[in-house]
Amino acid sequence: MRRDEDGFKIFVGNLPMSITPEELQELFGPYGEISEIVKLKPGRNTHMSAFVKYQGESNAHAAIAALDNKHVMKDTQTGAE
């Protein structure tokens, strides 16, 4: 987690290539108000990454505690996890 001028940014890796910002909002939204979601360009592998920015530090910590190494999403295009 990293603090910047207007929130607390967490890095989210190993996302399916087909993930949408709306799906990220649905997954991370229950932990607090999200001010920004930025999908990163895909790297050499078959997974996406993103930054999710929360207004509050406690919200970012709650999302990390709930989802870090615990949540698995299937890629709707390939069926892979």
Residue frames relative to the residue before (quaternion, step in Angstrom):
aa qw qx qy qz dx dy dz
M 1.0000 0.0000 0.0000 0.0000 0.00 0.00 0.00
R 0.0614 -0.7925 0.6067 0.0048 3.50 -1.07 0.83
R 0.3169 -0.7329 0.5704 0.1927 3.54 -0.95 0.88
D 0.0117 -0.7631 0.6449 0.0405 3.54 -1.09 0.76
E 0.8066 -0.3519 0.1815 0.4390 3.57 -1.27 -0.04
D 0.8322 0.1869 -0.0922 0.5139 3.61 1.04 -0.52
G 0.8324 0.0298 -0.0558 0.5506 3.57 1.05 0.61
F 0.4959 -0.6244 0.5261 0.2957 3.51 -1.40 -0.25
K 0.1816 -0.8283 0.5289 0.0347 3.53 -0.42 1.32
I 0.0829 -0.7735 0.6262 0.0522 3.55 -0.97 0.90
F 0.3873 -0.6959 0.5617 0.2242 3.53 -1.16 0.74
V 0.0956 -0.7762 0.6226 0.0289 3.55 -0.97 0.93
G 0.0589 -0.8305 0.5539 -0.0075 3.57 -0.59 1.13
N 0.7894 0.3444 -0.2543 0.4399 3.52 -1.39 0.06
L 0.3071 0.7425 -0.5278 0.2754 3.55 0.97 0.89
P 0.5512 -0.5879 0.4531 0.3812 3.60 -1.11 0.51
M 0.6085 -0.5828 0.4035 0.3569 3.56 -1.11 0.69
S 0.7049 0.4890 -0.2608 0.4428 3.58 1.07 -0.69
I 0.4043 0.7365 -0.4717 0.2676 3.63 1.24 -0.05
T 0.2207 -0.7662 0.5911 0.1219 3.55 -1.05 0.80
P 0.6326 -0.5147 0.3970 0.4211 3.59 -1.20 0.31
E 0.6179 0.5500 -0.3412 0.4465 3.59 1.08 -0.67
E 0.6540 0.4951 -0.3118 0.4795 3.59 1.01 -0.76
L 0.6290 0.5131 -0.3337 0.4792 3.58 1.05 -0.69
Q 0.6230 0.5306 -0.3294 0.4710 3.58 1.02 -0.79
E 0.6609 0.5097 -0.3015 0.4609 3.59 0.95 -0.88
L 0.6908 0.4840 -0.2754 0.4612 3.58 0.98 -0.85
F 0.7891 0.3404 -0.1601 0.4857 3.59 0.86 -0.97
G 0.5156 0.6956 -0.3836 0.3211 3.59 1.22 -0.44
P 0.6369 0.5548 -0.3555 0.4003 3.64 0.91 -0.70
Y 0.6744 0.5109 -0.2975 0.4423 3.61 1.19 -0.37
G 0.7816 -0.2787 0.1492 0.5377 3.59 1.24 0.01
E 0.6879 -0.4804 0.3540 0.4131 3.52 -1.35 0.12
I 0.2163 -0.7711 0.5919 0.0911 3.54 -0.77 1.14
S 0.2422 -0.7887 0.5486 0.1354 3.56 -0.82 0.97
E 0.8144 -0.0119 0.0301 0.5793 3.59 1.15 -0.45
I 0.0705 -0.7403 0.6663 0.0544 3.53 -1.22 0.70
V 0.0202 -0.7979 0.6019 -0.0253 3.56 -0.78 1.06
K 0.2301 -0.7485 0.6085 0.1284 3.56 -0.69 1.13
L 0.3243 -0.7454 0.5539 0.1801 3.54 -0.94 0.93
K 0.5946 -0.5477 0.4336 0.3981 3.56 -1.19 0.44
P 0.5297 -0.6422 0.4383 0.3390 3.58 -0.97 0.78
G 0.4047 -0.6998 0.5392 0.2362 3.52 -1.14 0.71
R 0.7762 -0.3348 0.2595 0.4670 3.52 -1.15 -0.62
N 0.6564 0.4989 -0.3213 0.4658 3.56 1.21 -0.31
T 0.6186 -0.5712 0.4039 0.3578 3.56 -1.27 -0.17
H 0.6218 0.5352 -0.3471 0.4544 3.59 1.18 0.40
M 0.3805 -0.6920 0.5686 0.2300 3.53 -1.29 0.53
S 0.1812 -0.7308 0.6414 0.1473 3.51 -1.41 0.20
A 0.0552 -0.7923 0.6072 0.0209 3.55 -1.25 0.42
F 0.2914 -0.6751 0.6317 0.2453 3.48 -1.41 0.17
V 0.1120 -0.7541 0.6447 0.0557 3.55 -1.03 0.89
K 0.1345 -0.8139 0.5637 0.0407 3.56 -0.68 1.11
Y 0.1814 -0.7783 0.5982 0.0584 3.53 -0.86 1.12
Q 0.5479 -0.5932 0.4801 0.3427 3.55 -1.24 0.50
G 0.8131 0.2481 -0.0987 0.5172 3.58 0.90 -0.92
E 0.5612 -0.6205 0.4425 0.3229 3.54 -1.08 0.79
S 0.6529 0.5191 -0.3282 0.4434 3.60 0.92 -0.83
N 0.6148 0.5429 -0.3461 0.4555 3.60 1.11 -0.62
A 0.6467 0.5081 -0.3110 0.4762 3.58 0.97 -0.85
H 0.6515 0.5051 -0.3126 0.4719 3.59 0.95 -0.85
A 0.6429 0.5255 -0.3239 0.4534 3.60 0.99 -0.81
A 0.6522 0.5064 -0.3137 0.4688 3.60 0.95 -0.82
I 0.6487 0.5109 -0.3157 0.4674 3.57 0.95 -0.86
A 0.6690 0.5064 -0.3017 0.4528 3.59 0.87 -0.94
A 0.7158 0.4646 -0.2588 0.4525 3.58 0.96 -0.84
L 0.8266 0.3091 -0.1108 0.4570 3.58 0.90 -0.88
D 0.5286 0.6606 -0.4163 0.3329 3.62 1.12 -0.46
N 0.8546 -0.0504 -0.0352 0.5156 3.56 -0.70 1.18
K 0.6376 0.5512 -0.3218 0.4314 3.59 1.19 0.41
H 0.7439 0.3907 -0.2187 0.4961 3.57 1.03 -0.65
V 0.1077 -0.7837 0.6107 0.0347 3.55 -0.90 0.99
M 0.1087 -0.7808 0.6143 0.0344 3.54 -0.91 1.00
K 0.3521 -0.7118 0.5634 0.2280 3.55 -1.05 0.75
D 0.4317 -0.6539 0.5542 0.2808 3.52 -1.15 0.71
T 0.3695 -0.7646 0.4838 0.2117 3.57 -0.53 1.13
Q 0.6310 0.5220 -0.3460 0.4578 3.59 1.19 -0.32
T 0.8095 0.2654 -0.1294 0.5075 3.59 0.92 -0.85
G 0.4286 -0.6997 0.4657 0.3313 3.59 1.17 -0.50
A 0.5272 0.6386 -0.4036 0.3890 3.58 1.28 -0.11
E 0.3758 -0.6981 0.5584 0.2444 3.55 -1.26 0.48
